[in-house]
Amino acid sequence: MRHRLFVHVVWTTRDRLPSLDAQRATFLVDILPRLALRERGRILVVGMVSTHLHLLIRYHPTSHLPRLVQLLKGTSATVARRDHGLPILWAKGYNVESVSVRALGAVARYIRSQPEHHPSEAIPGFDLVSLGLIPSLRSGHGPGLGPAR
């Protein structure tokens, strides 16, 4: 089945406290894409500052978006605390907006530029680009944007 369903999802830390540091951010960038696969989702871009994160997600038509976000938030917080001693507390709720194929490049650039949008909330010692974690989205095309399986 061919599909192109994309969403921009944002959620914050509890009380919007600046609790995401380089260690937590690295953990999140590692675990969130693996968790998304459980719900047939694929995280294409991650943007993060100390108080919130942005994700560009491609998801499957049979996926239940609230369940996907709950999995990402709940499991990341649980595993961080239980297995790594890194408490992460998320605020209730999230924001989600659909993204057209035409807008993918602009949304990806916006997500990547979160440290520039919120310089006082940038995470010292953490740079997604230098970690090689952000896929290229040239002209709205890039990894994961072809026909789905």
C-alpha positions in Angstrom: 0.0 0.0 0.0 1.4 3.4 -1.0 0.9 6.2 1.5 2.5 9.5 2.5 1.2 10.5 5.9 3.4 13.0 7.8 2.9 14.8 11.0 4.9 17.4 13.0 4.6 16.5 16.7 5.7 18.7 19.6 5.7 18.1 23.4 7.3 19.7 26.3 9.0 18.8 29.6 6.9 19.0 32.7 6.3 22.6 33.8 8.5 23.4 30.8 11.6 23.0 33.0 14.9 23.0 31.1 15.6 19.3 32.0 16.8 17.9 28.6 20.6 17.9 28.6 23.1 16.3 26.1 22.9 12.9 27.8 19.1 12.8 27.8 18.9 14.2 24.2 21.3 11.6 22.9 19.2 8.9 24.6 16.0 10.2 23.1 17.4 10.4 19.6 18.5 6.8 20.0 15.3 5.4 21.4 12.5 7.4 19.7 13.1 6.0 16.2 13.1 2.5 17.5 9.9 3.0 19.4 8.2 4.6 16.4 8.8 1.4 14.4 6.7 -0.6 16.9 3.7 1.4 15.6 4.8 1.3 12.0 6.1 4.9 12.2 9.3 6.4 11.1 10.9 9.5 12.7 12.5 11.5 9.9 13.7 14.6 11.8 14.3 15.4 15.4 14.7 18.9 16.9 15.3 19.5 20.5 16.0 22.1 23.1 16.1 21.8 26.9 12.4 22.4 27.3 10.7 20.6 24.4 11.2 18.5 21.3 9.9 18.4 17.7 9.5 15.3 15.5 8.7 14.9 11.9 7.0 11.5 11.7 5.8 9.4 8.8 3.2 7.0 9.9 1.2 4.1 8.5 -2.6 4.5 7.8 -3.3 1.7 10.2 -1.4 3.3 13.0 -3.3 5.0 15.8 -1.5 8.4 16.2 -2.4 8.9 19.9 -1.1 5.4 20.7 2.1 6.2 18.8 2.7 9.5 20.7 1.9 7.8 24.0 4.4 5.1 23.2 7.1 7.6 22.4 6.5 9.8 25.5 5.7 7.1 28.0 8.2 4.4 27.1 11.1 6.9 26.6 10.5 8.3 30.1 10.1 4.9 31.7 13.2 3.4 30.0 15.3 6.5 30.7 14.5 6.3 34.4 14.5 2.6 34.9 17.5 1.5 32.7 19.7 4.6 32.6 18.9 6.6 35.8 17.9 9.6 33.7 14.6 11.0 34.9 12.6 12.6 32.1 9.3 14.1 33.0 7.0 15.1 30.1 4.0 17.5 30.4 0.6 16.1 29.6 -0.5 16.4 26.0 1.2 17.3 22.8 0.7 19.3 19.6 0.3 17.6 16.2 -0.1 19.1 12.8 -0.3 17.3 9.5 2.4 18.0 6.9 2.0 17.9 3.2 4.6 16.3 1.0 5.3 19.8 -0.5 6.0 21.3 3.0 8.3 18.5 4.2 11.5 20.4 3.5 10.3 23.6 5.2 9.1 21.7 8.2 12.3 19.7 8.4 14.4 23.0 8.4 12.2 24.5 11.1 12.6 21.4 13.3 16.3 21.3 12.8 16.6 25.0 13.7 15.1 24.8 17.1 18.4 25.8 18.9 18.4 29.0 16.8 14.8 29.7 17.5 15.3 29.2 21.2 19.0 30.1 21.8 18.6 30.4 25.6 17.2 26.8 25.6 19.9 25.2 23.3 21.4 22.1 24.8 25.2 22.6 25.3 27.3 19.8 23.8 24.5 18.4 21.7 24.3 18.8 18.0 22.0 16.5 16.0 23.7 17.2 12.7 27.2 16.3 14.0 25.7 13.0 15.3 24.5 12.2 11.8 20.9 11.7 13.0 19.0 13.9 10.6 18.2 12.5 7.2 18.5 14.7 4.1 15.3 16.0 2.8 16.4 17.5 -0.5 13.4 19.1 -2.4 11.0 17.2 -0.2 12.5 13.9 -1.0 14.9 11.8 1.0 15.2 8.6 3.1 11.9 7.1 3.9 9.8 9.2 1.5 9.3 6.6 -1.2 6.5 4.0 -1.3 5.8 2.4 2.0 6.0 -1.3 2.6 
